[in-house]
Amino acid sequence: DRTRNALAAGPNQSTGRTLLDAVLAGGAQSMTQPVGALKAGLRADIAVLDEEHPALIGRKGDAVLDSWIFSGGNLCVSDVFVAGRQVVQGGLHIDEDAIKKNFQAAVKRLSN
């Protein structure tokens, strides 16, 4: 239809915000678990963005979401908490070394 930001909720709206809100609502609905908001009794999964990442510098509000989703990707994520437990710190999974060793061993087994 030759429009830009066709997925945004409306004119001058953030496409990233629209997509994130839809993903959060859909994920909560599909899991049938107590998730979907930051409040007591709900599971806390949190991604912390690195505001010093080049894709995010100078961005504010929903422009941060747009830059993260459409240009920055995983490299913008500094920390991740799953069910309140930190699993990524400083951009690295806390079990990074064990994961690498297991992956290398699997590749070696498959190569032989």
Backbone hydrogen bonds in HBPLUS format (Angstrom, degrees):
<---DONOR---> <-ACCEPTOR-->    atom                        ^
c    i                          cat <-CA-CA->   ^        H-A-AA   ^      H-
h    n   atom  resd res      DA  || num        DHA   H-A  angle D-A-AA Bond
n    s   type  num  typ     dist DA aas  dist angle  dist       angle   num
A0008-ALA N   A0005-ASN O   3.06 MM   3  5.51 160.6  2.09 114.7 120.8     1
A0013-GLN N   A0010-GLY O   3.15 MM   3  5.37 137.8  2.34 138.3 131.6     2
A0018-THR N   A0014-SER O   3.09 MM   4  6.33 162.4  2.13 144.5 149.2     3
A0019-LEU N   A0015-THR O   2.90 MM   4  6.14 165.7  1.92 156.0 159.4     4
A0020-LEU N   A0016-GLY O   2.85 MM   4  5.97 165.9  1.86 151.0 155.4     5
A0021-ASP N   A0017-ARG O   2.89 MM   4  5.98 170.1  1.90 153.9 156.9     6
A0022-ALA N   A0018-THR O   3.09 MM   4  6.24 155.5  2.15 143.3 150.2     7
A0023-VAL N   A0019-LEU O   2.88 MM   4  6.10 157.3  1.93 152.6 159.2     8
A0024-LEU N   A0020-LEU O   2.90 MM   4  6.09 165.4  1.92 156.7 160.3     9
A0025-ALA N   A0021-ASP O   3.00 MM   4  6.13 164.7  2.03 146.5 151.0    10
A0026-GLY N   A0022-ALA O   2.87 MM   4  5.90 163.6  1.89 146.8 152.3    11
A0027-GLY N   A0023-VAL O   2.81 MM   4  5.80 158.0  1.86 146.9 153.4    12
A0028-ALA N   A0024-LEU O   3.03 MM   4  6.11 163.9  2.05 145.8 150.1    13
A0029-GLN N   A0025-ALA O   3.01 MM   4  6.17 159.6  2.05 146.4 152.3    14
A0030-SER N   A0026-GLY O   2.87 MM   4  6.00 161.8  1.90 149.0 154.1    15
A0031-MET N   A0027-GLY O   3.01 MM   4  6.05 146.7  2.12 146.3 154.3    16
A0035-VAL N   A0033-GLN O   2.80 MM   2  5.66 120.2  2.16 116.9  99.5    17
A0043-ARG N   A0034-PRO O   2.89 MM   9  6.26 159.7  1.93 171.4 169.1    18
A0042-LEU N   A0039-LYS O   3.11 MM   3  5.89 161.7  2.15 145.9 148.0    19
A0084-GLY N   A0044-ALA O   2.88 MM  40  5.22 142.8  2.02 161.7 149.6    20
A0046-ILE N   A0081-PHE O   2.78 MM  35  5.00 151.1  1.86 137.6 147.5    21
A0081-PHE N   A0046-ILE O   2.77 MM  35  5.00 159.4  1.82 150.0 156.6    22
A0048-VAL N   A0079-ASP O   2.75 MM  31  4.99 175.0  1.75 154.7 154.6    23
A0078-SER N   A0048-VAL O   2.80 MM  30  5.73 156.4  1.86 156.9 165.1    24
A0079-ASP N   A0048-VAL O   3.38 MM  31  4.99 164.6  2.41 129.9 133.7    25
A0050-ASP N   A0076-CYS O   2.68 MM  26  5.42 164.2  1.70 165.2 170.2    26
A0053-HIS N   A0050-ASP O   2.96 MM   3  5.52 168.5  1.97 120.8 124.2    27
A0056-LEU N   A0053-HIS O   2.81 MM   3  5.45 152.4  1.88 123.8 132.6    28
A0057-ILE N   A0053-HIS O   3.13 MM   4  6.24 132.9  2.36 153.7 165.1    29
A0059-ARG N   A0056-LEU O   2.99 MM   3  5.42 162.8  2.02 137.4 138.0    30
A0063-ALA N   A0060-LYS O   3.11 MM   3  5.60 137.4  2.30 145.1 142.1    31
A0064-VAL N   A0061-GLY O   3.08 MM   3  5.86 155.1  2.14 119.2 124.9    32
A0065-LEU N   A0062-ASP O   3.05 MM   3  5.11 115.0  2.49  96.2 110.8    33
A0066-ASP N   A0062-ASP O   3.07 MM   4  6.46 163.0  2.10 154.0 157.7    34
A0067-SER N   A0063-ALA O   2.99 MM   4  6.12 162.0  2.03 144.7 149.4    35
A0068-TRP N   A0064-VAL O   2.89 MM   4  6.05 160.2  1.93 152.0 157.9    36
A0069-ILE N   A0065-LEU O   2.86 MM   4  5.95 176.9  1.87 160.4 161.2    37
A0070-PHE N   A0066-ASP O   2.94 MM   4  5.81 163.6  1.97 146.6 152.0    38
A0071-SER N   A0067-SER O   2.96 MM   4  5.32 137.0  2.14 132.1 138.8    39
A0072-GLY N   A0067-SER O   2.80 MM   5  6.00 151.0  1.89 152.6 157.9    40
A0073-GLY N   A0068-TRP O   2.78 MM   5  5.47 164.7  1.80 154.7 152.2    41
A0076-CYS N   A0073-GLY O   3.10 MM   3  5.92 164.9  2.12 123.2 127.7    42
A0077-VAL N   A0074-ASN O   2.99 MM   3  5.45 159.4  2.03 115.4 122.0    43
A0091-GLY N   A0078-SER O   2.68 MM  13  4.36 151.3  1.76 138.6 131.9    44
A0080-VAL N   A0088-VAL O   3.09 MM   8  4.82 151.8  2.17 121.8 123.4    45
A0087-VAL N   A0080-VAL O   2.84 MM   7  5.72 163.4  1.86 152.9 158.3    46
A0088-VAL N   A0080-VAL O   3.31 MM   8  4.82 157.9  2.36 134.9 132.7    47
A0082-VAL N   A0085-ARG O   2.77 MM   3  5.18 159.5  1.81 148.9 144.7    48
A0085-ARG N   A0082-VAL O   2.95 MM   3  5.18 166.1  1.97 114.1 117.1    49
A0094-ILE N   A0087-VAL O   2.82 MM   7  5.43 158.2  1.86 138.9 141.9    50
A0089-GLN N   A0092-LEU O   2.82 MM   3  5.41 161.9  1.85 153.4 150.0    51
A0092-LEU N   A0089-GLN O   3.17 MM   3  5.41 167.4  2.18 111.6 115.0    52
A0096-GLU N   A0093-HIS O   2.99 MM   3  4.97 146.9  2.10 121.6 117.7    53
A0099-ILE N   A0095-ASP O   2.91 MM   4  6.08 160.3  1.95 161.1 167.7    54
A0100-LYS N   A0096-GLU O   2.92 MM   4  6.15 160.8  1.96 153.7 158.3    55
A0101-LYS N   A0097-ASP O   3.00 MM   4  6.25 164.5  2.03 151.0 155.1    56
A0102-ASN N   A0098-ALA O   2.95 MM   4  6.12 165.0  1.97 150.4 154.4    57
A0103-PHE N   A0099-ILE O   2.91 MM   4  6.08 157.3  1.96 148.6 155.3    58
A0104-GLN N   A0100-LYS O   2.83 MM   4  6.03 166.4  1.84 156.3 159.8    59
A0105-ALA N   A0101-LYS O   2.95 MM   4  6.12 159.6  1.99 149.6 155.1    60
A0106-ALA N   A0102-ASN O   2.98 MM   4  6.16 153.9  2.05 144.0 151.1    61
A0107-VAL N   A0103-PHE O   2.93 MM   4  6.19 162.2  1.96 155.5 159.9    62
A0108-LYS N   A0104-GLN O   2.95 MM   4  6.11 156.3  2.01 145.7 152.7    63
A0109-ARG N   A0105-ALA O   2.95 MM   4  6.18 160.1  1.99 147.7 152.7    64
A0110-LEU N   A0106-ALA O   2.97 MM   4  6.17 157.6  2.02 148.7 154.9    65
A0111-SER N   A0107-VAL O   2.92 MM   4  6.01 135.6  2.12 142.0 153.8    66
A0111-SER N   A0108-LYS O   3.22 MM   3  5.08 128.7  2.50  92.0 105.5    67
